[in-house]
Amino acid sequence: MATTRTCVLLFVLSATLAEEDVKFKYKAPTKPVRLFTEEELRRYDGSQEGQPIYMAVKGVVFDVTKGKEFYGKDAPYNSLVGKDSTRAVAKMSLDPADLTSDTTGLTEEQLKSLDSVFEGTYKSKYPIVGYTASRILNEDGSPNKDFRPEDQPQFRIKDEF
């Protein structure tokens, strides 16, 4: 009798789920974000086969490996990887002098372009793997009191630095 009830319950449950077209979504766990020094970030410049390719924009480190044809070794935008290329992205420039995180002197239009590319290209296409130390720390190595992890893109309180 108990077996019959269990079978009926399973049948009703499966029929209900089928009617409502209920979909179960599995979300893979995210890796904790990481803090990158400039030296560490340089290791992910696309020069070594099998190594991920990382690029920072606005102090956020993205894994751009799936865009290897753009960012890999000898690719057109390879000069942008392995560093924080915020200024270059804002100016749409590959000039070596622009391959920096410094945004001093950028025009309002360039800053808007930076935000647009940051949101529309990098955040929407590439996973965030960490932040640059310069985003979190002051030049003397002390913590930047204005940095709030919970305000950062894709940050979850359970993530650790």
DSSP file (Angstrom, degrees, kcal/mol; ACC not computed):
  #  RESIDUE AA STRUCTURE BP1 BP2  ACC     N-H-->O    O-->H-N    N-H-->O    O-->H-N    TCO  KAPPA ALPHA  PHI   PSI    X-CA   Y-CA   Z-CA
    1    1 A M     >        0   0    0      0, 0.0     4,-2.2     0, 0.0     5,-0.2   0.000 360.0 360.0 360.0 -43.3    0.0    0.0    0.0
    2    2 A A  H  >  +     0   0    0      1,-0.2     4,-2.3     2,-0.2     5,-0.2   0.878 360.0  53.1 -64.0 -36.8    2.8    2.4    0.9
    3    3 A T  H  > S+     0   0    0      2,-0.2     4,-2.4     1,-0.2    -1,-0.2   0.897 107.9  50.5 -65.0 -40.2    4.5    1.5   -2.4
    4    4 A T  H  > S+     0   0    0      2,-0.2     4,-2.6     1,-0.2    -2,-0.2   0.917 110.3  49.4 -63.7 -43.8    1.3    2.3   -4.3
    5    5 A R  H  X S+     0   0    0     -4,-2.2     4,-2.8     1,-0.2    -2,-0.2   0.906 111.1  50.1 -62.3 -41.4    1.0    5.7   -2.6
    6    6 A T  H  X S+     0   0    0     -4,-2.3     4,-2.6     2,-0.2    -2,-0.2   0.919 111.4  48.2 -63.3 -43.8    4.7    6.5   -3.4
    7    7 A C  H  X S+     0   0    0     -4,-2.4     4,-2.4     2,-0.2    -2,-0.2   0.917 113.2  47.5 -62.9 -43.8    4.2    5.5   -7.1
    8    8 A V  H  X S+     0   0    0     -4,-2.6     4,-2.7     2,-0.2     5,-0.2   0.920 112.0  50.5 -63.6 -43.7    1.0    7.7   -7.3
    9    9 A L  H  X S+     0   0    0     -4,-2.8     4,-2.6     1,-0.2    -2,-0.2   0.925 111.9  47.1 -60.6 -45.5    2.8   10.6   -5.6
   10   10 A L  H  X S+     0   0    0     -4,-2.6     4,-2.6     2,-0.2    -1,-0.2   0.892 112.2  50.9 -62.7 -40.1    5.7   10.3   -8.0
   11   11 A F  H  X S+     0   0    0     -4,-2.4     4,-2.4     2,-0.2    -2,-0.2   0.930 112.7  45.1 -63.7 -45.8    3.4   10.1  -11.0
   12   12 A V  H  X S+     0   0    0     -4,-2.7     4,-2.5     2,-0.2    -2,-0.2   0.914 114.0  49.8 -64.4 -43.6    1.4   13.2   -9.9
   13   13 A L  H  X S+     0   0    0     -4,-2.6     4,-2.4    -5,-0.2    -2,-0.2   0.929 112.6  46.0 -61.9 -45.7    4.6   15.1   -9.2
   14   14 A S  H  X S+     0   0    0     -4,-2.6     4,-2.2     1,-0.2    -1,-0.2   0.885 113.2  49.9 -67.1 -37.6    6.1   14.2  -12.6
   15   15 A A  H  X S+     0   0    0     -4,-2.4     4,-2.2    -5,-0.2    -1,-0.2   0.894 111.2  49.6 -66.1 -39.6    2.9   15.1  -14.4
   16   16 A T  H  X S+     0   0    0     -4,-2.5     4,-2.3     2,-0.2    -2,-0.2   0.926 112.0  47.1 -64.9 -45.6    2.7   18.4  -12.5
   17   17 A L  H  X>S+     0   0    0     -4,-2.4     5,-1.8     1,-0.2     4,-0.6   0.890 112.0  50.6 -63.7 -38.8    6.3   19.3  -13.4
   18   18 A A  H  <5S+     0   0    0     -4,-2.2     3,-0.5     1,-0.2    -1,-0.2   0.897 111.2  48.7 -66.3 -40.3    5.7   18.3  -17.0
   19   19 A E  H  <5S+     0   0    0     -4,-2.2    -2,-0.2     1,-0.2    -1,-0.2   0.893 113.7  45.0 -66.9 -40.4    2.6   20.5  -17.3
   20   20 A E  H  <5S-     0   0    0     -4,-2.3    -1,-0.2    -5,-0.2    -2,-0.2   0.512 102.8-132.1 -83.5  -3.7    4.2   23.5  -15.8
   21   21 A D  T  <5 -     0   0    0     -4,-0.6     2,-0.3    -3,-0.5    -3,-0.2   0.914  35.8-173.8  52.0  47.4    7.3   23.1  -17.9
   22   22 A V      < -     0   0    0     -5,-1.8     2,-0.5    -6,-0.1    -1,-0.2  -0.561   7.3-159.9 -75.7 131.1    9.5   23.6  -14.8
   23   23 A K        -     0   0    0     -2,-0.3     2,-0.5    -3,-0.1    -1,-0.0  -0.947   8.6-144.5-115.3 132.4   13.2   23.7  -15.5
   24   24 A F        -     0   0    0     -2,-0.5     2,-0.5     2,-0.0    -2,-0.0  -0.827  17.4-153.7 -93.2 127.5   15.8   23.1  -12.9
   25   25 A K        -     0   0    0     -2,-0.5     2,-0.6     2,-0.0    -2,-0.0  -0.870   3.8-155.8-106.6 133.1   18.8   25.3  -13.3
   26   26 A Y        -     0   0    0     -2,-0.5     2,-0.6     2,-0.0    -2,-0.0  -0.919   7.3-163.2-104.6 125.6   22.2   24.3  -12.2
   27   27 A K        -     0   0    0     -2,-0.6     3,-0.1     3,-0.0    -2,-0.0  -0.939  18.8-130.1-111.5 119.5   24.6   27.1  -11.5
   28   28 A A        -     0   0    0     -2,-0.6     2,-0.0     1,-0.1    -2,-0.0  -0.360  32.6-102.4 -64.0 142.1   28.2   26.2  -11.2
   29   29 A P        -     0   0    0      0, 0.0     2,-0.3     0, 0.0    -1,-0.1  -0.371  36.0-124.9 -65.4 145.4   30.0   27.5   -8.2
   30   30 A T        -     0   0    0     -3,-0.1     3,-0.1     1,-0.1    -3,-0.0  -0.659  19.9-116.6 -91.3 148.9   32.2   30.5   -8.8
   31   31 A K        -     0   0    0     -2,-0.3     3,-0.1     1,-0.1   128,-0.1  -0.537  39.2 -97.5 -77.6 148.1   35.8   30.6   -7.8
   32   32 A P        -     0   0    0      0, 0.0    -1,-0.1     0, 0.0   129,-0.1  -0.370  44.7-107.7 -62.1 145.2   36.8   33.1   -5.2
   33   33 A V        -     0   0    0     -3,-0.1     2,-0.3    97,-0.1    97,-0.3  -0.312  35.8-144.6 -71.9 162.6   38.3   36.3   -6.6
   34   34 A R  E     -a  130   0A   0     95,-1.1    97,-2.7    27,-0.1     2,-0.5  -0.890  10.6-121.2-131.3 155.2   42.0   36.9   -6.3
   35   35 A L  E     -a  131   0A   0    126,-0.5     2,-0.5    -2,-0.3    97,-0.2  -0.873  30.0-161.3 -98.7 126.6   44.3   39.8   -5.8
   36   36 A F  E     -a  132   0A   0     95,-3.0    97,-3.0    -2,-0.5    98,-0.3  -0.920   8.1-151.8-113.1 131.0   46.9   40.3   -8.6
   37   37 A T     >  -     0   0    0     -2,-0.5     4,-2.4    95,-0.2     5,-0.2  -0.504  37.7-104.9 -82.9 166.9   50.1   42.3   -8.4
   38   38 A E  H  > S+     0   0    0      1,-0.2     4,-1.7     2,-0.2    -1,-0.1   0.904 123.0  52.4 -59.3 -40.4   51.4   43.8  -11.6
   39   39 A E  H  > S+     0   0    0      1,-0.2     4,-0.6     2,-0.2    -1,-0.2   0.913 110.1  47.0 -63.1 -44.0   54.1   41.1  -11.7
   40   40 A E  H >4 S+     0   0    0      1,-0.2     3,-1.1     2,-0.2     4,-0.3   0.911 109.7  53.5 -64.9 -42.0   51.6   38.3  -11.3
   41   41 A L  H >< S+     0   0    0     -4,-2.4     3,-1.7     1,-0.3    13,-0.3   0.850  98.8  64.0 -62.8 -34.3   49.3   39.7  -13.9
   42   42 A R  H >< S+     0   0    0     -4,-1.7     3,-0.8     1,-0.3    -1,-0.3   0.765  89.7  68.7 -61.0 -25.2   52.2   39.8  -16.4
   43   43 A R  T << S+     0   0    0     -3,-1.1    -1,-0.3    -4,-0.6     5,-0.2   0.706  94.2  58.0 -66.3 -18.9   52.4   36.0  -16.2
   44   44 A Y  T <   +     0   0    0     -3,-1.7    10,-2.2    -4,-0.3    38,-0.5  -0.282  66.7 122.9-108.5  46.5   49.0   35.7  -18.0
   45   45 A D  S <  S-     0   0    0     -3,-0.8    36,-0.2     8,-0.2    -1,-0.2   0.283  84.4-105.8 -93.6   9.5   50.0   37.6  -21.2
   46   46 A G  S    S+     0   0    0      6,-0.5    27,-1.0    -3,-0.2     7,-0.1   0.501  90.5 114.6  83.7   3.2   49.1   34.9  -23.6
   47   47 A S        +     0   0    0     25,-0.1     2,-0.5    -4,-0.1    -3,-0.1   0.721  63.7  65.9 -81.1 -20.2   52.8   34.0  -24.4
   48   48 A Q  S >  S-     0   0    0     -5,-0.2     3,-1.7     4,-0.2    -2,-0.1  -0.902  85.3-124.2-109.3 124.9   52.6   30.5  -22.9
   49   49 A E  T 3  S+     0   0    0     -2,-0.5    -2,-0.1     1,-0.2    -3,-0.0  -0.358  95.9  19.8 -61.5 136.8   50.4   27.8  -24.5
   50   50 A G  T 3  S+     0   0    0      1,-0.3    -1,-0.2    -4,-0.1    -2,-0.0   0.312  97.7 114.1  86.0  -9.3   47.9   26.3  -22.1
   51   51 A Q  S <  S-     0   0    0     -3,-1.7    -1,-0.3     1,-0.1    -3,-0.1  -0.745  73.2-108.7 -92.6 140.3   48.1   29.2  -19.7
   52   52 A P        -     0   0    0      0, 0.0     2,-0.5     0, 0.0    -6,-0.5  -0.246  27.0-127.4 -63.3 159.3   45.0   31.4  -19.2
   53   53 A I        -     0   0    0     -8,-0.1    11,-2.2    -7,-0.1    12,-0.5  -0.953  28.5-171.6-113.0 120.9   45.0   34.9  -20.6
   54   54 A Y  E     +B   63   0A   0    -10,-2.2    28,-3.1    -2,-0.5     2,-0.3  -0.862   9.9 178.2-117.0 147.7   44.1   37.7  -18.2
   55   55 A M  E     -B   62   0A   0      7,-2.1     7,-3.4    -2,-0.3     2,-0.4  -0.993  16.5-143.9-144.5 139.4   43.5   41.4  -18.8
   56   56 A A  E     +Bc  61  84A   0     27,-2.5    29,-2.6    24,-0.4     2,-0.4  -0.883  15.7 177.9-109.0 139.4   42.5   44.1  -16.3
   57   57 A V  E >  S-B   60   0A   0      3,-2.1     3,-1.9    -2,-0.4    44,-0.1  -0.990  78.7  -5.9-135.6 127.7   40.2   47.0  -17.0
   58   58 A K  T 3  S-     0   0    0     -2,-0.4     3,-0.1     1,-0.3    -1,-0.1   0.818 130.8 -58.7  56.5  32.5   39.4   49.5  -14.2
   59   59 A G  T 3  S+     0   0    0      1,-0.2    73,-2.3    72,-0.1     2,-0.5   0.492 111.5 120.9  79.4   2.8   41.3   47.3  -11.8
   60   60 A V  E <   -BD  57 131A   0     -3,-1.9    -3,-2.1    71,-0.2     2,-0.6  -0.886  57.4-140.6-102.1 126.6   39.1   44.2  -12.5
   61   61 A V  E     -BD  56 130A   0     69,-3.0    68,-2.9    -2,-0.5    69,-1.2  -0.777  19.9-168.2 -94.0 121.9   40.9   41.2  -13.9
   62   62 A F  E     -BD  55 128A   0     -7,-3.4    -7,-2.1    -2,-0.6     2,-0.9  -0.825  24.5-129.3-108.3 145.4   39.1   39.3  -16.6
   63   63 A D  E     +B   54   0A   0     64,-2.6     3,-0.4    -2,-0.3    -9,-0.2  -0.845  30.9 173.1 -90.4 104.3   39.9   35.9  -18.1
   64   64 A V    >   +     0   0    0    -11,-2.2     3,-1.9    -2,-0.9     7,-0.3   0.113  38.5 118.8 -99.9  20.0   39.9   36.6  -21.8
   65   65 A T  G >   +     0   0    0    -12,-0.5     3,-1.4     1,-0.3    -1,-0.2   0.846  67.8  61.1 -56.3 -37.5   41.2   33.2  -22.8
   66   66 A K  G 3  S+     0   0    0     -3,-0.4    -1,-0.3     1,-0.3     3,-0.3   0.676 100.7  56.5 -68.5 -12.5   38.0   32.4  -24.8
   67   67 A G  G X>  +     0   0    0     -3,-1.9     3,-2.5     1,-0.2     4,-2.3  -0.130  68.8 137.1-102.2  35.1   38.9   35.4  -27.0
   68   68 A K  H <>  +     0   0    0     -3,-1.4     4,-2.6     1,-0.3    -1,-0.2   0.796  62.9  63.4 -53.4 -33.9   42.3   33.9  -27.7
   69   69 A E  H 34 S+     0   0    0     -3,-0.3    -1,-0.3     1,-0.2     8,-0.1   0.724 115.5  32.5 -66.9 -18.6   42.1   34.9  -31.4
   70   70 A F  H <4 S+     0   0    0     -3,-2.5     7,-2.6    -6,-0.2    -2,-0.2   0.762 134.1  25.2-100.2 -35.6   42.0   38.5  -30.3
   71   71 A Y  H  < S+     0   0    0     -4,-2.3    -3,-0.2    -7,-0.3    10,-0.2   0.543  96.1 100.9-112.5 -10.2   44.2   38.4  -27.2
   72   72 A G  S >< S-     0   0    0     -4,-2.6     3,-2.3    -5,-0.3     6,-0.2   0.023  89.1 -50.9 -70.7-178.5   46.6   35.4  -27.6
   73   73 A K  T 3  S+     0   0    0    -27,-1.0    -1,-0.2     1,-0.3   -27,-0.1  -0.296 128.7   2.6 -56.3 131.7   50.2   35.4  -28.7
   74   74 A D  T 3  S+     0   0    0      1,-0.2    -1,-0.3    -3,-0.1    -2,-0.1   0.547  99.6 136.6  65.4  10.3   50.6   37.4  -31.9
   75   75 A A  S X  S-     0   0    0     -3,-2.3     3,-1.6    -7,-0.1     4,-0.3  -0.449  70.2-104.3 -82.5 161.8   46.9   38.4  -31.9
   76   76 A P  T 3  S+     0   0    0      0, 0.0     3,-0.3     0, 0.0    -5,-0.1   0.805 117.9  35.0 -60.0 -32.7   45.8   42.0  -32.7
   77   77 A Y  T >  S+     0   0    0     -7,-2.6     3,-1.8     1,-0.2     4,-0.4   0.115  79.4 115.7-109.6  22.0   45.0   43.0  -29.1
   78   78 A N  G X   +     0   0    0     -3,-1.6     3,-1.3     1,-0.3    -1,-0.2   0.798  66.2  68.4 -60.4 -28.9   47.8   41.0  -27.4
   79   79 A S  G 3  S+     0   0    0     -3,-0.3    -1,-0.3    -4,-0.3    -2,-0.1   0.703  93.6  60.1 -66.0 -16.4   49.4   44.2  -26.1
   80   80 A L  G X  S+     0   0    0     -3,-1.8     3,-0.5     2,-0.0   -24,-0.4   0.689  91.1  85.2 -82.1 -19.2   46.4   44.8  -23.9
   81   81 A V  T <  S+     0   0    0     -3,-1.3   -26,-0.2    -4,-0.4   -36,-0.2  -0.421  75.4  36.6 -91.2 160.5   46.8   41.5  -21.8
   82   82 A G  T 3  S+     0   0    0    -28,-3.1     2,-0.3   -38,-0.5    -1,-0.2   0.632 114.4  52.4  79.7  14.5   48.9   40.8  -18.8
   83   83 A K  S <  S-     0   0    0     -3,-0.5   -27,-2.5   -29,-0.3     2,-0.8  -0.958  97.9 -82.5-162.3 173.6   48.3   44.3  -17.4
   84   84 A D  B     +c   56   0A   0     -2,-0.3     3,-0.2   -29,-0.2   -27,-0.2  -0.846  42.3 178.2 -89.9 111.9   45.7   46.8  -16.5
   85   85 A S     >  +     0   0    0    -29,-2.6     4,-2.4    -2,-0.8     5,-0.2  -0.139  30.5 132.8-108.1  34.7   44.9   48.5  -19.9
   86   86 A T  H  > S+     0   0    0      1,-0.2     4,-2.4     2,-0.2    15,-0.2   0.907  73.3  47.3 -54.5 -49.5   42.2   50.9  -18.7
   87   87 A R  H  > S+     0   0    0     13,-2.7     4,-2.3    -3,-0.2    -1,-0.2   0.911 111.9  50.6 -62.4 -43.1   43.6   54.0  -20.5
   88   88 A A  H  >>S+     0   0    0     10,-1.1     5,-2.5    12,-0.5     4,-0.9   0.897 111.1  48.5 -62.2 -41.1   44.1   52.1  -23.7
   89   89 A V  H  <5S+     0   0    0     -4,-2.4     3,-0.4     3,-0.2    -1,-0.2   0.917 111.6  49.9 -65.6 -42.3   40.5   50.8  -23.6
   90   90 A A  H  <5S+     0   0    0     -4,-2.4    -2,-0.2     1,-0.2    -1,-0.2   0.884 119.6  36.4 -62.5 -39.0   39.2   54.3  -22.9
   91   91 A K  H  <5S-     0   0    0     -4,-2.3    -1,-0.2    -5,-0.2    -2,-0.2   0.484 104.2-126.1 -92.5  -4.2   41.1   55.8  -25.8
   92   92 A M  T  <5 +     0   0    0     -4,-0.9     2,-0.3    -3,-0.4    -3,-0.2   0.959  65.1 142.8  53.7  52.0   40.7   52.8  -28.1
   93   93 A S      < -     0   0    0     -5,-2.5    -1,-0.2    -6,-0.1    -2,-0.1  -0.911  52.5-168.9-128.0 147.3   44.5   52.8  -28.4
   94   94 A L        +     0   0    0     -2,-0.3     5,-0.1    -3,-0.1    -1,-0.1   0.179  48.3 133.1-113.8  12.6   47.3   50.3  -28.7
   95   95 A D    >   -     0   0    0      1,-0.1     3,-2.4    -7,-0.1     4,-0.4  -0.466  63.1-130.3 -63.2 128.0   50.0   52.9  -28.1
   96   96 A P  G >  S+     0   0    0      0, 0.0     3,-1.1     0, 0.0    -1,-0.1   0.802 107.2  62.0 -52.7 -30.9   52.4   51.5  -25.5
   97   97 A A  G 3  S+     0   0    0      1,-0.2    -2,-0.1    -9,-0.0    -9,-0.0   0.729 102.4  51.9 -67.6 -20.7   52.1   54.8  -23.5
   98   98 A D  G <  S+     0   0    0     -3,-2.4     2,-2.3     1,-0.1   -10,-1.1   0.458  77.5 102.1 -94.1  -2.1   48.4   54.1  -23.1
   99   99 A L    <   +     0   0    0     -3,-1.1     2,-0.3    -4,-0.4   -15,-0.2  -0.438  66.1  95.0 -83.5  68.8   48.8   50.6  -21.7
  100  100 A T  S    S-     0   0    0     -2,-2.3   -13,-2.7     2,-0.2   -12,-0.5  -0.929  81.1-119.7-149.4 167.0   48.3   51.7  -18.1
  101  101 A S  S    S+     0   0    0     -2,-0.3     2,-0.3   -15,-0.2   -16,-0.1   0.527  75.7 116.5 -87.9  -7.3   45.6   52.0  -15.5
  102  102 A D        +     0   0    0      1,-0.1    -2,-0.2     2,-0.0   -15,-0.0  -0.466  36.7 177.2 -70.1 123.1   46.1   55.8  -15.2
  103  103 A T    >   +     0   0    0     -2,-0.3     3,-1.8     3,-0.1    -1,-0.1   0.261  30.1 138.6-107.7  10.3   43.0   57.7  -16.3
  104  104 A T  T 3  S+     0   0    0      1,-0.3    -2,-0.0     0, 0.0     0, 0.0  -0.323  73.1  10.9 -58.5 130.9   44.3   61.1  -15.6
  105  105 A G  T 3  S+     0   0    0      1,-0.3    -1,-0.3    -2,-0.0     2,-0.1   0.478  86.3 146.2  82.5   2.2   43.4   63.6  -18.3
  106  106 A L    <   -     0   0    0     -3,-1.8    -1,-0.3     1,-0.1    -3,-0.1  -0.471  49.2-116.4 -71.5 145.6   40.9   61.5  -20.1
  107  107 A T     >  -     0   0    0     -2,-0.1     4,-2.3     1,-0.1     5,-0.2  -0.288  23.2-108.3 -75.4 165.1   38.0   63.4  -21.6
  108  108 A E  H  > S+     0   0    0      1,-0.2     4,-2.1     2,-0.2     5,-0.2   0.886 122.2  53.2 -59.4 -39.3   34.4   62.9  -20.5
  109  109 A E  H  > S+     0   0    0      1,-0.2     4,-2.3     2,-0.2    -1,-0.2   0.904 108.4  48.7 -64.1 -42.3   33.7   61.1  -23.9
  110  110 A Q  H  > S+     0   0    0      2,-0.2     4,-2.5     1,-0.2    -2,-0.2   0.883 110.6  51.1 -66.3 -38.2   36.6   58.7  -23.3
  111  111 A L  H  X S+     0   0    0     -4,-2.3     4,-2.2     2,-0.2    -2,-0.2   0.879 110.5  48.9 -67.0 -37.3   35.4   57.9  -19.8
  112  112 A K  H  X S+     0   0    0     -4,-2.1     4,-2.4     2,-0.2    -2,-0.2   0.907 111.2  50.2 -66.2 -41.5   31.9   57.2  -21.1
  113  113 A S  H  X S+     0   0    0     -4,-2.3     4,-2.7     2,-0.2     5,-0.3   0.912 108.9  52.7 -61.7 -42.9   33.5   55.0  -23.8
  114  114 A L  H  X S+     0   0    0     -4,-2.5     4,-2.8     1,-0.2    -2,-0.2   0.938 110.6  46.3 -57.6 -49.1   35.5   53.2  -21.1
  115  115 A D  H  X S+     0   0    0     -4,-2.2     4,-2.5     1,-0.2     5,-0.3   0.892 112.7  51.0 -62.2 -39.7   32.3   52.5  -19.0
  116  116 A S  H  X S+     0   0    0     -4,-2.4     4,-3.1     2,-0.2     5,-0.3   0.927 114.4  41.7 -64.2 -46.6   30.5   51.3  -22.1
  117  117 A V  H  X>S+     0   0    0     -4,-2.7     4,-2.2     2,-0.2     5,-1.8   0.891 113.7  54.0 -68.6 -39.5   33.2   48.9  -23.2
  118  118 A F  I  <>S+     0   0    0     -4,-2.8     5,-2.9    -5,-0.3     6,-0.3   0.941 120.1  31.6 -59.0 -49.2   33.7   47.7  -19.6
  119  119 A E  I  <>S+     0   0    0     -4,-2.5     5,-0.6    -5,-0.2    -2,-0.2   0.934 126.6  39.8 -75.1 -48.0   30.0   46.9  -19.1
  120  120 A G  I  <5S+     0   0    0     -4,-3.1    -3,-0.2    -5,-0.3    -2,-0.2   0.753 130.4  19.0 -80.1 -25.6   29.1   45.8  -22.6
  121  121 A T  I  X5S+     0   0    0     -4,-2.2     4,-1.6    -5,-0.3     5,-0.3   0.819 128.8  31.0-107.7 -64.2   32.2   43.9  -23.6
  122  122 A Y  I  ><S+     0   0    0     -5,-1.8     4,-2.5     1,-0.2     3,-0.2   0.956 123.0  41.1 -70.7 -52.0   34.3   42.8  -20.7
  123  123 A K  I  4<S+     0   0    0     -5,-2.9    -1,-0.2    -6,-0.2    -4,-0.2   0.851 120.3  45.4 -65.7 -32.3   31.7   42.2  -17.9
  124  124 A S  H  4<S+     0   0    0     -5,-0.6    -1,-0.2    -6,-0.3    -2,-0.2   0.743 124.9  28.6 -83.9 -21.7   29.2   40.6  -20.3
  125  125 A K  H  < S+     0   0    0     -4,-1.6    -2,-0.2    -3,-0.2    -3,-0.2   0.747 112.9  52.1-108.8 -29.4   31.6   38.3  -22.1
  126  126 A Y  S  < S-     0   0    0     -4,-2.5    -1,-0.2    -5,-0.3   -62,-0.1  -0.896  76.1-116.7-122.5 140.1   34.5   37.4  -19.7
  127  127 A P        -     0   0    0      0, 0.0   -64,-2.6     0, 0.0     2,-0.5  -0.423  28.5-121.7 -71.4 144.6   34.6   36.0  -16.2
  128  128 A I  E     + D   0  62A   0    -66,-0.2   -66,-0.2     1,-0.1     3,-0.1  -0.745  31.1 174.6 -85.0 127.7   36.1   38.1  -13.4
  129  129 A V  E     -     0   0A   0    -68,-2.9   -95,-1.1    -2,-0.5     2,-0.3   0.499  57.4 -49.9-111.4  -8.4   39.0   36.3  -11.8
  130  130 A G  E     -aD  34  61A   0    -69,-1.2   -69,-3.0   -97,-0.3     2,-0.3  -0.996  53.8 -85.5 169.2-165.3   40.2   39.0   -9.5
  131  131 A Y  E     -aD  35  60A   0    -97,-2.7   -95,-3.0    -2,-0.3   -71,-0.2  -0.933  38.6-104.8-133.6 155.2   41.3   42.6   -8.9
  132  132 A T  E >>  -a   36   0A   0    -73,-2.3     3,-1.4    -2,-0.3     4,-0.9  -0.556  27.7-123.8 -79.1 148.3   44.6   44.4   -9.2
  133  133 A A  H >> S+     0   0    0    -97,-3.0     4,-3.5     1,-0.3     3,-0.6   0.851 111.1  63.0 -59.0 -34.2   46.4   45.2   -6.0
  134  134 A S  H 34 S+     0   0    0    -98,-0.3    -1,-0.3     1,-0.2   -97,-0.1   0.747  99.5  54.3 -65.9 -21.8   46.4   48.9   -7.1
  135  135 A R  H <4 S+     0   0    0     -3,-1.4    -1,-0.2   -76,-0.2    -2,-0.2   0.799 121.0  29.2 -77.6 -29.0   42.6   48.9   -6.9
  136  136 A I  H << S+     0   0    0     -4,-0.9     8,-3.0    -3,-0.6     2,-0.3   0.729 118.4  53.7-103.7 -29.0   42.5   47.6   -3.4
  137  137 A L  B  < S-E  143   0B   0     -4,-3.5     2,-0.1     6,-0.2     5,-0.1  -0.797  75.2-123.4-113.2 151.7   45.7   48.9   -1.9
  138  138 A N    >   -     0   0    0      4,-3.4     3,-2.2    -2,-0.3     6,-0.1  -0.368  43.0 -95.6 -78.4 169.1   47.2   52.4   -1.6
  139  139 A E  T 3  S+     0   0    0      1,-0.3    -1,-0.1     2,-0.1    -2,-0.0   0.808 126.5  55.8 -58.5 -31.0   50.7   53.0   -3.1
  140  140 A D  T 3  S-     0   0    0      2,-0.1    -1,-0.3     1,-0.1    -3,-0.0   0.459 121.7-106.8 -82.3   0.7   52.3   52.5    0.3
  141  141 A G  S <  S+     0   0    0     -3,-2.2    -2,-0.1     1,-0.3     3,-0.1   0.372  78.2 131.3  92.2  -4.6   50.6   49.0    0.6
  142  142 A S        -     0   0    0      1,-0.1    -4,-3.4    -5,-0.1    -1,-0.3  -0.467  69.4 -86.6 -77.9 154.9   48.1   50.0    3.1
  143  143 A P  B     -E  137   0B   0      0, 0.0     2,-0.9     0, 0.0    -6,-0.2  -0.329  36.7-120.0 -63.1 140.0   44.4   49.1    2.5
  144  144 A N    >   -     0   0    0     -8,-3.0     3,-1.6     1,-0.2    -7,-0.0  -0.731  20.7-158.7 -79.5 109.5   42.4   51.5    0.4
  145  145 A K  T 3  S+     0   0    0     -2,-0.9    -1,-0.2     1,-0.3    -8,-0.0   0.704  88.5  60.4 -66.7 -19.6   39.6   52.4    2.8
  146  146 A D  T 3  S+     0   0    0    -10,-0.0     2,-0.5    -3,-0.0    -1,-0.3   0.612  81.3 100.3 -82.6 -12.1   37.4   53.5   -0.1
  147  147 A F    <   -     0   0    0     -3,-1.6     3,-0.1   -11,-0.2   -11,-0.0  -0.640  50.5-177.0 -78.7 121.1   37.4   50.0   -1.7
  148  148 A R    >   -     0   0    0     -2,-0.5     3,-2.1     1,-0.1     4,-0.3  -0.938  15.2-158.8-119.5 106.7   34.2   48.2   -0.8
  149  149 A P  G >  S+     0   0    0      0, 0.0     3,-1.8     0, 0.0     6,-0.1   0.852  91.1  61.0 -53.9 -37.2   34.3   44.6   -2.1
  150  150 A E  G 3  S+     0   0    0      1,-0.3     5,-0.1    -3,-0.1     7,-0.1   0.692 100.8  55.2 -67.1 -16.3   30.5   44.4   -2.1
  151  151 A D  G <  S+     0   0    0     -3,-2.1    -1,-0.3     2,-0.1     3,-0.1   0.463  89.6 102.1 -90.1  -2.3   30.3   47.3   -4.6
  152  152 A Q  S X  S-     0   0    0     -3,-1.8     3,-1.6    -4,-0.3     2,-0.0  -0.473  86.5 -85.3 -86.5 153.9   32.5   45.5   -7.1
  153  153 A P  T 3  S-     0   0    0      0, 0.0    -1,-0.1     0, 0.0     3,-0.1  -0.306 107.4  -4.9 -58.4 133.6   31.3   43.7  -10.2
  154  154 A Q  T 3  S+     0   0    0      1,-0.2     2,-0.4    -3,-0.1    -4,-0.1   0.652  93.2 150.6  59.0  21.2   30.2   40.1   -9.7
  155  155 A F    <   -     0   0    0     -3,-1.6     2,-0.4    -6,-0.1    -1,-0.2  -0.668  25.5-169.9 -85.4 137.3   31.3   40.2   -6.0
  156  156 A R    >   -     0   0    0     -2,-0.4     3,-2.5    -3,-0.1    -6,-0.0  -0.966  32.8-120.0-123.0 143.7   29.5   37.9   -3.6
  157  157 A I  T 3  S+     0   0    0     -2,-0.4    -1,-0.1     1,-0.3    -7,-0.0   0.806 113.0  60.0 -53.7 -31.8   30.0   38.2    0.2
  158  158 A K  T 3  S+     0   0    0      2,-0.1    -1,-0.3    -3,-0.0     2,-0.0   0.699  84.6 101.3 -72.6 -16.5   31.2   34.6    0.2
  159  159 A D    <   -     0   0    0     -3,-2.5     2,-0.3  -127,-0.1  -128,-0.0  -0.365  61.3-153.8 -66.9 149.0   34.0   35.4   -2.1
  160  160 A E              0   0    0   -127,-0.2    -2,-0.1     1,-0.1    -1,-0.0  -0.904 360.0 360.0-124.8 152.7   37.4   35.9   -0.5
  161  161 A F              0   0    0     -2,-0.3  -126,-0.5  -127,-0.1    -1,-0.1   0.389 360.0 360.0 -99.7 360.0   40.5   37.8   -1.5
